[in-house]
Amino acid sequence: MAFSLGLEGWVCVVTGAGSGIGAETARELAAEGAWVAVVDRDGDSAARVAAEIARGGGRAIGVTADVGQVESVAAAAAQIEAALGPCRVLVNNAAVRHREELLGMGVEAWNAVLAVNLTGALVCTQAFVSQMIGAGRGGSIVHVSSILGHHPQIGAGAYSVAKAGLGMLSRVLSLELAPHGIRSNVVSPGFTRTPANEASYRDPETAAARARMIPAGRPATPADLAQVIVFLASDRAAYIDGQDVVVDGGVSNTLVGLVPRPRGEPT
Ligand SMILES: NC(=O)c1ccc[n+]([C@@H]2O[C@H](COP(=O)([O-])OP(=O)(O)OC[C@H]3O[C@@H](n4cnc5c(N)ncnc54)[C@H](O)[C@@H]3O)[C@@H](O)[C@H]2O)c1
């Protein structure tokens, strides 16, 4: 018997779905029969992904919204419920990239990163959980974090701090929402080749050096992430709650392998 995720007709909302991991997650959900709201602040890219899904026989709508703006999220939630019905799955994927050392960082830039990458997840959760509770069928939330939420790096600054916060946001939510049959989990991608960082992979030297440091021997594809996100969203993962699944080809486990040893000593 085929392994079905049982998502037919489920209303799934994916933020930042106009590109990269979010777009691939929207496609995978639609391929499983879900009805998908492709949300992005770039309305053209959201519309493009939704149209592509519809051309393939799936059901999707493109929605323009900025997860950093409460009113914008509220309007999107109302639009989605009217068009597709109450949300059953929320994927908090939208994020902005930002590299800057913390000591010199202005509060305005700090707030701008946190507003999208951390507060945006809370605002979307509040807006769509009320639909889940109203429908009374439970639900699932998957937050897309990063290995940078687990491991510090100079320059990762507010991005890293926001992603670490997202991990605890999810764990607290998992406890608050369990009585409603709603789960909350995190997926933490490692190095993933998407339009956001295409420049690093177009440079052959950087691409090869990155591949060498990843035990899997290659960066992740958006599909590597999307498949895990979709599984966690589904009832196949009904007993996984408050967890953080690191999807990084093993790179987080390589730290001790970097320790220098005298020549001839067994590694
Ligand atoms: N690519 C990687 O190597 C990598 C690694 C770790 C974690 N991640 C995380 O994965 C997620 C997706 O990253 P990606 O590489 O696919 O990025 P991407 O830049 O390709 O896509 C992100 C999308 O989010 C949208 N977006 C940004 N701010 C928004 C806002 N305020 N409201 C609505 N939409 C907004 C953008 O318009 C874009 O379409 C992010 O949360 C990112 O932090 C990515």
The ligand as an SDF file (V2000), in Angstrom:
LIG
                    3D

 44 48  0  0  0  0  0  0  0  0999 V2000
   19.0620   28.5550    2.8000 N   0  0  0  0  0  0  0  0  0  0  0  0
   19.7310   28.1700    3.8860 C   0  0  0  0  0  0  0  0  0  0  0  0
   20.9170   27.7830    3.8420 O   0  0  0  0  0  0  0  0  0  0  0  0
   19.0300   28.1790    5.2230 C   0  0  0  0  0  0  0  0  0  0  0  0
   19.7300   27.6370    6.3150 C   0  0  0  0  0  0  0  0  0  0  0  0
   19.1230   27.6320    7.5580 C   0  0  0  0  0  0  0  0  0  0  0  0
   17.8380   28.1450    7.7170 C   0  0  0  0  0  0  0  0  0  0  0  0
   17.1830   28.6710    6.6470 N   0  0  0  0  0  0  0  0  0  0  0  0
   15.8390   29.1930    6.8840 C   0  0  0  0  0  0  0  0  0  0  0  0
   14.9420   28.6170    5.9620 O   0  0  0  0  0  0  0  0  0  0  0  0
   13.8800   29.5340    5.6770 C   0  0  0  0  0  0  0  0  0  0  0  0
   13.7640   29.7490    4.1790 C   0  0  0  0  0  0  0  0  0  0  0  0
   15.0120   30.2240    3.6770 O   0  0  0  0  0  0  0  0  0  0  0  0
   15.3430   30.2470    2.1200 P   0  0  0  0  0  0  0  0  0  0  0  0
   16.8020   30.0090    1.9970 O   0  0  0  0  0  0  0  0  0  0  0  0
   14.3850   29.3930    1.3790 O   0  0  0  0  0  0  0  0  0  0  0  0
   15.0870   31.8100    1.8180 O   0  0  0  0  0  0  0  0  0  0  0  0
   14.5700   32.5970    0.5070 P   0  0  0  0  0  0  0  0  0  0  0  0
   15.1380   33.9600    0.6470 O   0  0  0  0  0  0  0  0  0  0  0  0
   14.8220   31.8120   -0.7410 O   0  0  0  0  0  0  0  0  0  0  0  0
   13.0000   32.6690    0.7720 O   0  0  0  0  0  0  0  0  0  0  0  0
   12.4770   33.4070    1.8380 C   0  0  0  0  0  0  0  0  0  0  0  0
   11.1560   34.0080    1.3960 C   0  0  0  0  0  0  0  0  0  0  0  0
   10.6070   34.6940    2.5320 O   0  0  0  0  0  0  0  0  0  0  0  0
   10.0240   35.8860    2.0800 C   0  0  0  0  0  0  0  0  0  0  0  0
    9.9400   36.8490    3.1830 N   0  0  0  0  0  0  0  0  0  0  0  0
   10.9690   37.5190    3.7740 C   0  0  0  0  0  0  0  0  0  0  0  0
   10.4970   38.3480    4.7020 N   0  0  0  0  0  0  0  0  0  0  0  0
    9.1490   38.2000    4.7220 C   0  0  0  0  0  0  0  0  0  0  0  0
    8.1090   38.8020    5.4660 C   0  0  0  0  0  0  0  0  0  0  0  0
    8.3640   39.7580    6.3670 N   0  0  0  0  0  0  0  0  0  0  0  0
    6.8340   38.4140    5.2280 N   0  0  0  0  0  0  0  0  0  0  0  0
    6.5640   37.4720    4.2850 C   0  0  0  0  0  0  0  0  0  0  0  0
    7.5100   36.9010    3.5280 N   0  0  0  0  0  0  0  0  0  0  0  0
    8.7910   37.2460    3.7490 C   0  0  0  0  0  0  0  0  0  0  0  0
   10.9300   36.3590    0.9470 C   0  0  0  0  0  0  0  0  0  0  0  0
   10.2520   37.2830    0.0920 O   0  0  0  0  0  0  0  0  0  0  0  0
   11.2850   35.0350    0.2750 C   0  0  0  0  0  0  0  0  0  0  0  0
   10.3630   34.7330   -0.7680 O   0  0  0  0  0  0  0  0  0  0  0  0
   14.2040   30.7980    6.4570 C   0  0  0  0  0  0  0  0  0  0  0  0
   13.5200   30.7630    7.6880 O   0  0  0  0  0  0  0  0  0  0  0  0
   15.7040   30.6920    6.6970 C   0  0  0  0  0  0  0  0  0  0  0  0
   16.1140   31.4170    7.8320 O   0  0  0  0  0  0  0  0  0  0  0  0
   17.7470   28.6960    5.4100 C   0  0  0  0  0  0  0  0  0  0  0  0
  1  2  1  0
  2  3  2  0
  2  4  1  0
  4  5  1  0
  4 44  2  0
  5  6  2  0
  6  7  1  0
  7  8  2  0
  8  9  1  0
  8 44  1  0
  9 10  1  0
  9 42  1  0
 10 11  1  0
 11 12  1  0
 11 40  1  0
 12 13  1  0
 13 14  1  0
 14 15  2  0
 14 16  1  0
 14 17  1  0
 17 18  1  0
 18 19  2  0
 18 20  1  0
 18 21  1  0
 21 22  1  0
 22 23  1  0
 23 24  1  0
 23 38  1  0
 24 25  1  0
 25 26  1  0
 25 36  1  0
 26 27  1  0
 26 35  1  0
 27 28  2  0
 28 29  1  0
 29 30  1  0
 29 35  2  0
 30 31  1  0
 30 32  2  0
 32 33  1  0
 33 34  2  0
 34 35  1  0
 36 37  1  0
 36 38  1  0
 38 39  1  0
 40 41  1  0
 40 42  1  0
 42 43  1  0
M  CHG  2   8   1  16  -1
M  END
$$$$
